[in-house]
Amino acid sequence: MIKIIFLSIISFLTCASCSSDKKNAGISIKNPSDFDRLTELVEIPLSELKEKIISQEVSGYVVKTSDGKLIPSQITYDEKLIFRPELKAGEEKSFIIATGEPHEFDSQTYGRFITERKDDFAWENDRVAFRVYGPALVEIDGPSNGLDIWYKRTSDLIIDKWYKNDLAGIASYHKDNGEGLDDYKVGRTLGAGAMAPYVNGKLLLNENFKNQEILDNGPLRTTFALIYSDMDIDSVKVTEKRIISLDAGSQLTKIVQTYSFPELRAAAGIVKRGDGDTVIFANNYVIYGEPASKSVDKVYVAVVMKDGINETKVDTYEITHPKSGKLESHSHILAITSVLKDKPAIYYTGYGWSKFGFPSIDSFKEYIEKFAESLKNPLEIIYQKK
């Protein structure tokens, strides 16, 4: 029996490299870094696969290890095949990509428009969770287009459970019931890394998103688009759009920020709280160590820009809350960049928590440095010769 299985595998691998087959291809993925990249996803454009495997339309693709084991994969809305090669430092692995019906895998990412909770949009993976506020909340709390974070300490997907239990009065998600909690304060700020135009030394905060669309929803990546109301910049109406995605295993969510203005300065901002915090500036990332609250300690928020940050600064402003009428003062750690109409800003934002993998700010800083380095040196894709 063992001999028969071995011969079958050899036959399958041989077909993968036959030029006459064209229904599968051998491929190698290499980690060019001197550190492990075990959770990172590799992206392969479908246009390349169609050239290497088959030119006509197919029902889907599956990914197998070199010994024939099927592994989770996903075709994204922007026509990329993604999967996790799990590579150690300098390692190279071979895979087989074949045409065939897609398989269902347990999802490690998830996002949803939460109509039952004032039009929130929330998303998560096996490490972190986020949300932004929708139109229904404006009448109650006023506008807030910042980014909220939920402190998770479980690999389970918890968005639906937390909302359901909170709305039913069973368990508040503002208290840690063993899986984490929502303790982050946003208000009229950018929260944990949202972006806004920075014009003439002033942040121009938009209102809550007005439309949303889910583009991908697992098993390895969730992607959605948010459309915002037009803004007035120098007497010009400017549209704002965010395409946000989150990969399984990552601490950071990706944001592609678009403005219709020809060119402007924009800033991704992290709320600065006050005493007891820590700020780390670098040429392509900023890290903010949150001061301890009554419920949470040792939370670290970061913004990473692949192409570097033009300027970093601490910005403070005052606003009158539209509902309470109270005068409020807010501060941000800003990572400022240039955004062109035909070249959106692409950056990443997220967090780490001492109760889920990051005992100190130094451990989170090490993660962020490796993440930033990985953006500059993506996993290498090598097609095997036929």
Long-range contacts (C-beta under 8 A, 24 or more apart in sequence): 9-67, 9-68, 12-68, 12-96, 13-66, 13-68, 13-96, 16-96, 16-98, 16-384, 17-384, 17-385, 17-386, 18-386, 19-386, 22-53, 22-54, 23-53, 23-54, 23-98, 23-99, 24-53, 24-96, 24-97, 24-98, 24-99, 25-49, 25-52, 25-53, 25-96, 25-97, 25-98, 25-383, 25-384, 26-94, 26-95, 26-96, 26-383, 26-384, 27-94, 27-95, 27-96, 27-97, 27-381, 27-382, 27-383, 27-384, 28-92, 28-93, 28-94, 28-95, 28-381, 28-382, 28-384, 29-85, 29-87, 29-92, 29-93, 29-95, 29-379, 29-380, 29-381, 29-382, 30-87, 30-91, 30-92, 30-379, 30-380, 30-382, 31-85, 31-87, 31-88, 31-89, 31-90, 31-91, 31-92, 31-379, 31-380, 32-90, 32-377, 32-379, 32-380, 33-89, 33-90, 33-370, 33-373, 33-374, 33-377, 34-89, 34-90, 35-89, 35-370, 35-373, 36-87, 36-88, 36-89, 37-87, 37-374, 37-379, 38-86, 38-87, 38-88, 39-84, 39-86, 39-248, 39-249, 39-250, 40-84, 40-87, 40-247, 40-249, 40-250, 40-374, 40-379, 41-82, 41-83, 41-84, 41-220, 41-221, 41-247, 41-248, 41-249, 42-82, 42-83, 42-84, 42-85, 42-378, 42-379, 42-381, 43-76, 43-80, 43-81, 43-82, 44-80, 44-81, 44-82, 44-97, 44-381, 45-79, 45-80, 45-81, 46-75, 46-79, 46-80, 46-81, 47-79, 48-381, 48-383, 49-81, 49-97, 52-383, 53-97, 53-98, 53-99, 54-99, 58-99, 58-100, 59-99, 59-100, 59-101, 59-102, 60-99, 60-100, 60-101, 60-102, 61-97, 61-98, 61-99, 61-100, 61-102, 62-97, 62-98, 62-99, 62-100, 62-101, 62-102, 62-103, 63-95, 63-96, 63-97, 64-95, 64-96, 64-97, 64-98, 65-93, 65-94, 65-95, 65-96, 66-93, 66-94, 66-95, 66-96, 68-96, 70-103, 71-95, 72-105, 72-106, 72-219, 72-220, 73-102, 73-105, 73-220, 74-216, 74-218, 74-219, 74-220, 74-221, 75-102, 76-215, 76-216, 76-221, 76-223, 77-215, 77-216, 77-223, 82-220, 82-221, 82-247, 83-220, 84-220, 84-248, 84-249, 85-379, 87-379, 92-382, 94-384, 104-219, 105-219, 106-219, 107-157, 107-217, 107-218, 107-219, 108-157, 108-218, 108-219, 108-220, 108-248, 108-249, 109-217, 109-218, 109-219, 109-220, 109-221, 109-222, 109-246, 109-247, 109-248, 110-157, 110-159, 110-217, 110-218, 110-222, 111-159, 111-214, 111-217, 111-222, 111-224, 111-246, 112-159, 112-160, 112-214, 113-212, 113-214, 114-159, 114-163, 116-163, 116-167, 117-163, 117-166, 117-167, 119-208, 121-209, 121-212, 121-224, 121-226, 122-150, 122-159, 122-163, 123-159, 123-222, 123-224, 123-244, 123-246, 123-253, 124-150, 124-152, 124-157, 124-158, 124-159, 124-246, 125-222, 125-246, 125-247, 125-248, 125-249, 125-250, 126-155, 126-156, 126-157, 126-248, 126-249, 127-152, 127-155, 127-249, 127-250, 127-251, 127-356, 127-357, 128-152, 128-246, 128-250, 128-251, 128-252, 128-253, 128-350, 128-351, 129-158, 129-159, 129-180, 130-192, 130-246, 130-253, 130-350, 132-194, 132-208, 132-209, 132-226, 133-186, 133-208, 133-209, 134-208, 134-209, 134-212, 135-208, 135-209, 135-210, 137-208, 138-207, 138-208, 140-323, 141-323, 142-188, 142-321, 142-322, 142-323, 143-188, 143-205, 143-206, 143-207, 143-208, 143-322, 144-186, 144-187, 144-188, 144-189, 144-191, 144-208, 145-190, 145-194, 145-196, 145-205, 145-206, 145-207, 145-208, 145-209, 145-228, 146-186, 146-187, 146-188, 146-189, 146-190, 146-191, 146-192, 146-194, 146-271, 147-186, 147-190, 147-191, 147-192, 147-193, 147-194, 147-349, 148-182, 148-184, 148-186, 148-191, 148-192, 149-184, 149-191, 149-192, 149-301, 149-350, 149-351, 150-180, 150-181, 150-182, 150-184, 151-176, 151-180, 151-181, 151-182, 151-183, 151-184, 151-296, 151-299, 151-351, 151-353, 151-355, 151-356, 152-179, 152-180, 152-353, 152-356, 153-179, 153-180, 153-353, 153-355, 153-356, 154-178, 154-179, 154-180, 154-356, 175-295, 176-295, 180-353, 180-355, 180-356, 181-295, 181-296, 183-293, 183-295, 183-296, 184-299, 185-271, 186-271, 187-328, 187-330, 188-319, 188-321, 188-328, 188-330, 189-269, 189-271, 189-330, 189-332, 190-267, 190-268, 190-269, 190-270, 190-271, 190-332, 191-270, 191-271, 192-270, 192-271, 192-301, 192-349, 192-350, 192-351, 193-255, 193-268, 193-269, 193-270, 193-301, 193-302, 193-303, 193-347, 193-349, 193-350, 194-255, 194-268, 194-269, 194-349, 195-242, 195-255, 195-257, 195-266, 195-267, 195-268, 195-269, 195-345, 195-347, 196-266, 196-267, 196-269, 197-231, 197-233, 197-238, 197-259, 197-261, 197-264, 197-265, 197-266, 198-265, 198-266, 198-267, 198-334, 198-336, 199-233, 199-234, 199-264, 199-265, 202-317, 203-267, 203-269, 203-315, 203-317, 203-332, 203-334, 204-231, 204-233, 206-231, 206-240, 209-242, 215-243, 216-245, 219-248, 220-247, 220-248, 221-245, 221-246, 221-247, 221-248, 222-246, 233-261, 233-264, 236-261, 238-264, 250-350, 251-350, 251-351, 251-352, 251-367, 251-371, 252-302, 252-304, 252-348, 252-349, 252-350, 252-371, 253-348, 253-349, 253-350, 254-346, 254-347, 254-348, 255-345, 255-346, 255-347, 255-348, 255-349, 256-344, 256-345, 256-346, 257-339, 257-344, 257-345, 257-346, 257-347, 258-339, 258-344, 259-339, 259-341, 259-344, 260-341, 261-339, 261-341, 262-340, 262-341, 263-338, 263-339, 263-340, 263-341, 264-338, 264-339, 265-310, 265-336, 265-337, 265-338, 265-339, 266-336, 266-337, 266-338, 266-339, 266-345, 267-315, 267-332, 267-334, 267-335, 267-336, 267-337, 268-303, 268-305, 268-334, 268-335, 268-337, 268-345, 268-347, 268-349, 269-315, 269-332, 269-333, 269-334, 269-335, 270-301, 270-303, 270-332, 270-333, 270-349, 271-330, 271-331, 271-332, 272-314, 272-331, 272-332, 272-333, 274-331, 278-361, 279-314, 279-333, 280-361, 280-365, 281-312, 282-309, 282-372, 283-308, 283-309, 284-308, 284-309, 284-372, 285-309, 285-335, 285-368, 285-369, 285-372, 286-312, 286-333, 286-335, 287-361, 287-364, 287-365, 287-368, 288-333, 289-361, 296-353, 297-354, 298-353, 298-354, 298-355, 298-358, 298-359, 298-360, 298-361, 299-351, 299-352, 299-353, 299-354, 300-351, 300-352, 300-353, 300-358, 300-361, 300-364, 300-365, 301-349, 301-350, 301-351, 302-349, 302-350, 302-351, 302-352, 302-364, 302-368, 303-335, 303-347, 303-348, 303-349, 304-347, 304-348, 304-349, 304-368, 304-371, 304-372, 304-375, 305-335, 305-337, 305-345, 305-346, 305-347, 305-348, 306-346, 306-347, 306-348, 306-372, 306-375, 306-376, 307-337, 307-346, 309-335, 309-336, 309-337, 310-336, 310-337, 310-338, 311-336, 312-336, 348-375
